Amino acid sequence: METKKRINPEVNKVKSNLISIFLINTVVLFTLSLIGFTYLHSTSIENYFKENVTISIFLKNDTKESENKQLIKLLRLDEDVKSINYLSKEDAAKIFSSEIGEEFVGFLGYNPLLDAVSVQLNGDKIDIYNIESFIDSLENFEFIEEIEYDKPLVEALSKNFEKIGLWIMIISVVFFLTSFILINNSIKISIYSKRDIIKTMQLVGATSKFIRRPFILKYLKISLLSSIISVFILYALIYQLNLQVKEINFFTNPSDTILLISFIITFGLLTSFISSFLVTQKYLKLKFVR
């Protein structure tokens, strides 16, 4: 009975130690996977905001219907164009009247608005240079009265997303190193508590390979389980986010998903293997452990 009482606390201590390592690994790998996901999909998020920039093409009053169709057909053939929306001056007047709550056309005696074609370019084409080039390509159409877009907004988006991209990269590198250190330290503490067992096994003639194997396998199993759970939690949250924000589809590129999952599992396994190998090797070389 006394022996059983002495064993139970030790068993509970080992279980508690392994659970702690599992939780630390899961939290660390989840955070790393979240940063990795953000880095891989930063372009999609950037494009989502940039593609809301509208280029408004206003047409002269004497523009013929055939000329309208010619312009729209040309725009649809342009690979840089994401979407096109034509708004006649009559429809524009109705919308404007509903917004101000007054029939201004009857008051003025004429409709001062113009037919307009709203164009949205693909996100990777939204910068000052590409937009100005796009506008220059339309200068031969004499029936175009004016082309407008929010230039300060485009400049702000380009500058801010460049800064955001740089910071995401820096944070990714820093947390990559931090993750390795955290996992390594958790394994180091765990193996330190079993240093006496390592020396005892050495004294009875066990080889270094025989002693290392169970430690390495144990932490590899914990790491594999932590990696799978962390990735599962991440994609469960992203799936819910995808349902809420329907404008952005985070699952359009399966290769990014495969790449991220492979990276997290490989990183977890490799970190656990290196850490458990080096730490056990350290105690195997010690002649005395106090």
C-alpha positions as CSV (number, residue, x, y, z in Angstrom):
1,M,0.0,0.0,0.0
2,E,2.8,2.4,0.9
3,T,4.6,1.6,-2.3
4,K,1.4,2.3,-4.3
5,K,0.9,5.6,-2.5
6,R,4.5,6.6,-3.4
7,I,4.1,5.7,-7.1
8,N,0.8,7.5,-7.7
9,P,2.2,11.0,-7.0
10,E,5.0,10.3,-9.4
11,V,2.7,9.0,-12.1
12,N,0.4,12.1,-11.6
13,K,3.5,14.3,-11.8
14,V,4.6,12.8,-15.1
15,K,1.1,13.1,-16.6
16,S,0.8,16.7,-15.5
17,N,4.2,17.4,-17.0
18,L,3.2,15.9,-20.4
19,I,-0.1,17.7,-20.4
20,S,1.7,21.0,-19.8
21,I,4.0,20.3,-22.7
22,F,1.1,19.4,-24.9
23,L,-0.8,22.6,-24.0
24,I,2.3,24.8,-24.5
25,N,3.0,23.2,-27.9
26,T,-0.6,23.5,-29.0
27,V,-0.8,27.2,-28.1
28,V,2.6,28.0,-29.7
29,L,1.8,26.1,-32.9
30,F,-1.7,27.6,-33.1
31,T,-0.2,31.1,-32.8
32,L,2.5,30.3,-35.4
33,S,-0.1,28.8,-37.8
34,L,-2.3,31.9,-37.4
35,I,0.7,34.2,-38.3
36,G,1.6,31.9,-41.2
37,F,-2.0,32.0,-42.4
38,T,-2.1,35.8,-42.2
39,Y,1.2,36.0,-44.1
40,L,0.0,33.6,-46.9
41,H,-3.3,35.4,-47.3
42,S,-2.1,38.9,-46.9
43,T,-2.3,39.4,-50.6
44,S,-5.9,38.3,-50.7
45,I,-6.8,40.7,-47.9
46,E,-5.0,43.5,-49.6
47,N,-6.7,42.8,-52.9
48,Y,-10.1,42.8,-51.1
49,F,-9.6,46.4,-50.0
50,K,-7.9,47.6,-53.2
51,E,-10.6,46.1,-55.5
52,N,-13.2,48.5,-53.8
53,V,-11.4,51.4,-55.5
54,T,-13.7,52.6,-58.3
55,I,-12.6,54.3,-61.5
56,S,-15.5,56.4,-62.9
57,I,-15.7,57.1,-66.6
58,F,-18.1,59.9,-67.5
59,L,-19.5,60.0,-71.0
60,K,-20.5,63.1,-73.0
61,N,-24.2,63.9,-73.5
62,D,-24.0,63.3,-77.2
63,T,-22.5,59.8,-76.8
64,K,-24.2,57.2,-79.0
65,E,-25.4,53.9,-77.7
66,S,-23.1,52.1,-80.1
67,E,-20.1,54.0,-78.7
68,N,-21.2,53.0,-75.1
69,K,-21.3,49.3,-76.2
70,Q,-17.9,49.6,-77.9
71,L,-16.3,51.0,-74.7
72,I,-17.9,48.4,-72.4
73,K,-16.9,45.6,-74.8
74,L,-13.3,46.8,-74.8
75,L,-13.2,47.0,-71.0
76,R,-14.6,43.5,-70.7
77,L,-11.7,42.2,-72.9
78,D,-9.2,43.8,-70.6
79,E,-7.6,41.2,-68.3
80,D,-6.9,43.9,-65.6
81,V,-10.6,44.7,-65.2
82,K,-12.4,42.9,-62.5
83,S,-15.9,44.3,-62.9
84,I,-17.9,46.9,-64.9
85,N,-21.1,48.7,-64.0
86,Y,-22.9,51.1,-66.4
87,L,-25.2,53.7,-64.9
88,S,-27.3,55.9,-67.2
89,K,-27.8,59.6,-66.2
90,E,-31.5,58.9,-65.8
91,D,-30.9,56.2,-63.2
92,A,-28.2,58.4,-61.6
93,A,-30.8,61.2,-61.3
94,K,-33.3,58.8,-59.6
95,I,-30.6,57.7,-57.1
96,F,-29.5,61.2,-56.4
97,S,-33.0,62.4,-55.9
98,S,-33.8,59.7,-53.4
99,E,-30.7,60.6,-51.5
100,I,-31.4,64.3,-51.2
101,G,-35.2,63.8,-51.0
102,E,-35.9,66.3,-53.8
103,E,-36.7,66.1,-57.5
104,F,-33.9,68.3,-58.7
105,V,-34.3,67.6,-62.5
106,G,-37.8,69.2,-62.6
107,F,-36.5,72.1,-60.6
108,L,-33.5,72.7,-62.9
109,G,-35.4,71.9,-66.1
110,Y,-32.7,69.5,-67.3
111,N,-30.5,66.6,-66.0
112,P,-27.0,67.8,-65.4
113,L,-25.6,64.3,-64.7
114,L,-23.7,62.2,-67.2
115,D,-23.8,58.5,-68.2
116,A,-21.1,56.7,-66.3
117,V,-19.2,53.5,-66.4
118,S,-17.7,52.4,-63.1
119,V,-14.7,50.1,-63.4
120,Q,-12.9,48.1,-60.7
121,L,-9.5,46.7,-61.5
122,N,-7.9,43.5,-60.1
123,G,-6.3,44.2,-56.7
124,D,-2.7,43.6,-58.0
125,K,-3.3,46.4,-60.5
126,I,-4.3,49.0,-58.0
127,D,-1.5,51.5,-57.8
128,I,-1.0,55.0,-59.3
129,Y,1.2,53.8,-62.2
130,N,-1.2,51.1,-63.4
131,I,-4.3,53.2,-63.0
132,E,-2.8,56.1,-64.9
133,S,-1.7,53.7,-67.6
134,F,-5.3,52.4,-67.7
135,I,-6.6,55.9,-68.1
136,D,-4.1,56.7,-70.8
137,S,-5.3,53.7,-72.8
138,L,-8.7,55.3,-73.0
139,E,-7.6,58.7,-74.2
140,N,-8.5,57.9,-77.8
141,F,-12.2,57.7,-77.0
142,E,-13.3,61.3,-77.7
143,F,-16.8,60.7,-76.3
144,I,-15.3,60.3,-72.8
145,E,-15.9,63.5,-70.9
146,E,-13.8,62.8,-67.7
147,I,-12.2,59.9,-65.7
148,E,-12.0,60.1,-62.0
149,Y,-10.7,58.0,-59.1
150,D,-9.7,58.6,-55.5
151,K,-5.9,59.1,-55.9
152,P,-5.1,59.9,-52.2
153,L,-6.9,56.6,-51.2
154,V,-4.9,54.6,-53.7
155,E,-1.6,56.1,-52.5
156,A,-2.6,55.5,-48.8
157,L,-3.5,51.8,-49.6
158,S,-0.3,51.2,-51.4
159,K,1.9,52.7,-48.6
160,N,0.0,51.2,-45.7
161,F,0.0,47.7,-47.2
162,E,3.7,47.9,-47.9
163,K,4.3,48.7,-44.2
164,I,1.9,46.0,-43.1
165,G,3.6,43.4,-45.3
166,L,7.0,44.3,-43.8
167,W,5.7,44.1,-40.2
168,I,4.0,40.7,-40.9
169,M,7.3,39.4,-42.2
170,I,9.2,40.7,-39.2
171,I,6.7,39.3,-36.7
172,S,6.7,35.9,-38.6
173,V,10.5,35.6,-38.2
174,V,10.5,36.7,-34.6
175,F,7.7,34.4,-33.6
176,F,9.3,31.5,-35.5
177,L,12.4,31.8,-33.4
178,T,10.3,32.4,-30.2
179,S,8.3,29.2,-31.0
180,F,11.4,27.1,-31.2
181,I,12.7,28.5,-27.9
182,L,9.4,27.9,-26.1
183,I,9.0,24.3,-27.3
184,N,12.7,23.7,-26.6
185,N,12.5,25.0,-23.1
186,S,9.3,23.0,-22.3
187,I,11.1,19.8,-23.4
188,K,14.2,20.8,-21.5
189,I,12.3,21.2,-18.3
190,S,10.5,17.9,-18.8
191,I,13.7,16.0,-19.4
192,Y,15.5,17.7,-16.6
193,S,13.0,16.2,-14.1
194,K,14.0,12.7,-15.4
195,R,17.8,13.3,-15.3
196,D,18.2,10.7,-12.5
197,I,16.5,8.1,-14.6
198,I,18.9,8.8,-17.5
199,K,21.9,8.4,-15.3
200,T,20.5,5.2,-13.7
201,M,19.9,3.6,-17.1
202,Q,23.5,4.5,-18.0
203,L,24.8,2.8,-14.9
204,V,23.0,-0.4,-15.7
205,G,24.6,-0.5,-19.2
206,A,21.9,1.0,-21.4
207,T,23.2,2.5,-24.7
208,S,22.7,6.2,-25.5
209,K,20.5,5.3,-28.4
210,F,18.3,3.0,-26.2
211,I,17.9,5.8,-23.6
212,R,17.2,8.6,-26.1
213,R,14.6,6.7,-28.2
214,P,11.6,6.7,-25.7
215,F,12.2,10.4,-25.0
216,I,12.3,11.4,-28.6
217,L,9.3,9.2,-29.6
218,K,7.2,10.6,-26.7
219,Y,7.8,14.2,-27.6
220,L,7.3,13.5,-31.3
221,K,3.9,12.0,-30.5
222,I,3.0,15.1,-28.4
223,S,4.1,17.4,-31.1
224,L,2.2,15.6,-33.8
225,L,-1.0,15.7,-31.8
226,S,-0.4,19.4,-30.9
227,S,0.2,20.3,-34.6
228,I,-3.0,18.6,-35.8
229,I,-5.2,20.1,-33.1
230,S,-3.7,23.6,-33.6
231,V,-4.3,23.5,-37.4
232,F,-7.8,22.1,-36.8
233,I,-8.7,25.0,-34.4
234,L,-7.2,27.5,-36.8
235,Y,-9.2,26.3,-39.8
236,A,-12.4,25.9,-37.8
237,L,-12.1,29.6,-36.8
238,I,-11.2,30.6,-40.4
239,Y,-14.2,28.7,-41.7
240,Q,-16.5,30.7,-39.4
241,L,-14.8,33.9,-40.5
242,N,-15.3,32.9,-44.1
243,L,-19.0,32.5,-43.5
244,Q,-19.2,36.0,-41.9
245,V,-17.0,37.8,-44.5
246,K,-18.4,36.5,-47.7
247,E,-16.5,39.0,-49.8
248,I,-13.2,37.2,-49.1
249,N,-12.8,33.5,-49.8
250,F,-9.8,32.2,-47.7
251,F,-10.0,28.7,-49.3
252,T,-9.6,29.5,-53.0
253,N,-6.0,28.3,-53.0
254,P,-5.7,24.7,-51.7
255,S,-1.9,24.8,-52.1
256,D,-1.6,27.5,-49.4
257,T,-3.6,25.3,-47.0
258,I,-1.4,22.2,-47.8
259,L,1.8,24.3,-47.4
260,L,0.7,25.7,-44.0
261,I,-0.3,22.4,-42.6
262,S,2.9,20.8,-43.8
263,F,5.0,23.6,-42.4
264,I,3.3,23.5,-38.9
265,I,3.6,19.7,-38.6
266,T,7.2,19.6,-39.9
267,F,8.2,22.5,-37.6
268,G,6.6,20.9,-34.6
269,L,8.2,17.5,-35.2
270,L,11.6,18.8,-36.2
271,T,11.7,21.2,-33.1
272,S,10.7,18.4,-30.8
273,F,13.2,16.0,-32.3
274,I,16.1,18.4,-32.2
275,S,15.3,19.6,-28.6
276,S,14.8,16.1,-27.2
277,F,17.9,14.8,-28.9
278,L,20.1,17.6,-27.7
279,V,18.8,17.7,-24.1
280,T,19.1,14.0,-23.6
281,Q,22.5,14.1,-25.1
282,K,23.5,16.8,-22.6
283,Y,22.5,14.6,-19.6
284,L,24.1,11.5,-21.1
285,K,27.4,13.3,-21.2
286,L,27.2,14.6,-17.6
287,K,29.3,12.5,-15.2
288,F,27.4,13.7,-12.2
289,V,23.9,15.1,-11.9
290,R,22.9,16.8,-8.7
